[in-house]
C-alpha cells in the first residue's frame, strides 16, 4: 500500500453560506490523500496500472466549479467522485480550505477534512 498526496490545489470559487460569498468568491485550497496498492505500478512502470493523479486533480477541479454553501458538501462530493472514478483507491482524505473567511476577525483560513 502507498499514498498519493496532492497538496495545495488552488481554486477561485463561489462557495459560501452568505450571498455575498457566492457573488464575490474566494480562494480555496484543496489537499487530497489517496491510499492505493502501488505494488503493480512500482514493478511495471505503467500509468495504466496506477491511480492517475491527473484524473484526481480534474475531479477536484470539476467539483470546485459547482457552487456549495458548506465546505462539508464540497468535500463529500469530491470523495464521492474519487470513489466513483478512481477504482484503485482504497481510502481517501480531502481537506477543503477557505482562505480569509468572513468571520468578523482576522484569520488565515478555515478548513474541513473528510476521510472515507
C-alpha positions in Angstrom: 0.0 0.0 0.0 1.0 3.6 -0.5 -0.3 7.1 -0.5 -0.5 9.8 -3.1 -0.6 13.3 -1.8 -1.9 16.2 -4.0 -1.4 19.3 -1.9 -2.3 22.9 -2.3 -4.6 22.7 -5.3 -5.7 26.3 -5.6 -9.1 27.4 -6.9 -11.1 30.6 -7.0 -14.7 29.6 -6.4 -18.0 31.0 -5.3 -18.9 28.8 -2.3 -20.3 30.1 1.0 -23.4 30.4 3.1 -23.7 34.2 2.6 -25.0 35.6 -0.7 -22.0 38.0 -0.9 -19.6 35.0 -0.8 -21.5 33.5 -3.7 -21.1 36.7 -5.7 -17.6 37.8 -4.8 -16.0 34.4 -4.4 -12.9 33.5 -2.5 -9.7 31.5 -2.8 -9.8 27.8 -1.8 -7.0 25.3 -1.3 -7.6 21.6 -1.5 -5.4 18.7 -0.3 -6.2 15.2 -1.4 -4.6 12.0 0.0 -5.3 8.7 -1.8 -4.4 5.3 -0.5 -3.8 2.6 -3.0 -1.9 -0.6 -3.8 1.2 0.5 -5.6 2.9 -2.9 -5.9 2.0 -3.5 -9.5 2.8 0.0 -10.9 6.0 0.0 -8.9 7.1 -3.0 -11.0 5.5 -2.3 -14.4 6.2 1.5 -14.5 2.9 1.8 -16.4 0.4 4.5 -15.8 -2.4 2.2 -16.7 -1.6 0.1 -13.6 -1.6 3.2 -11.2 -4.1 5.6 -9.8 -3.7 8.6 -12.2 -3.4 11.7 -10.1 -4.0 13.9 -13.1 -7.5 12.5 -13.2 -7.8 13.1 -9.5 -7.0 16.7 -10.0 -9.6 17.0 -12.7 -12.2 15.5 -10.4 -11.4 18.0 -7.7 -11.5 20.9 -10.2 -14.9 19.8 -11.5 -16.4 19.7 -8.0 -14.9 23.0 -7.1 -16.7 24.6 -10.0 -20.1 23.6 -8.6 -21.4 26.1 -6.0 -22.0 24.9 -2.5 -22.9 26.6 0.8 -20.8 24.4 3.0 -17.2 23.1 2.9 -18.6 19.7 4.1 -20.7 19.4 1.0 -17.7 20.1 -1.3 -15.5 17.6 0.5 -18.2 14.9 0.4 -18.7 15.4 -3.4 -15.0 15.2 -4.0 -14.8 11.9 -2.1 -17.8 10.5 -4.0 -16.2 11.4 -7.3 -12.9 9.8 -6.3 -14.5 6.5 -5.4 -16.7 6.6 -8.5 -14.0 7.3 -11.0 -10.7 6.0 -9.4 -11.3 2.3 -8.7 -7.8 1.7 -7.3 -8.4 4.0 -4.3 -8.9 2.1 -1.1 -9.0 5.1 1.3 -9.2 8.8 0.7 -9.0 12.0 2.7 -9.8 15.5 1.4 -9.2 18.9 3.1 -11.0 21.9 1.7 -9.7 25.2 3.0 -11.4 28.6 2.6 -8.9 31.4 2.7 -9.7 34.7 4.6 -13.2 33.6 5.6 -15.7 36.3 6.5 -15.8 35.6 10.3 -15.6 39.1 11.7 -11.9 38.8 12.6 -8.5 38.2 11.0 -7.6 34.6 10.2 -5.8 32.8 7.5 -8.3 30.1 6.8 -10.9 27.7 7.9 -10.9 24.1 6.7 -12.9 20.8 6.8 -11.3 17.4 6.4 -13.3 14.3 5.5 -11.9 10.7 5.3 -13.7 7.7 3.8 
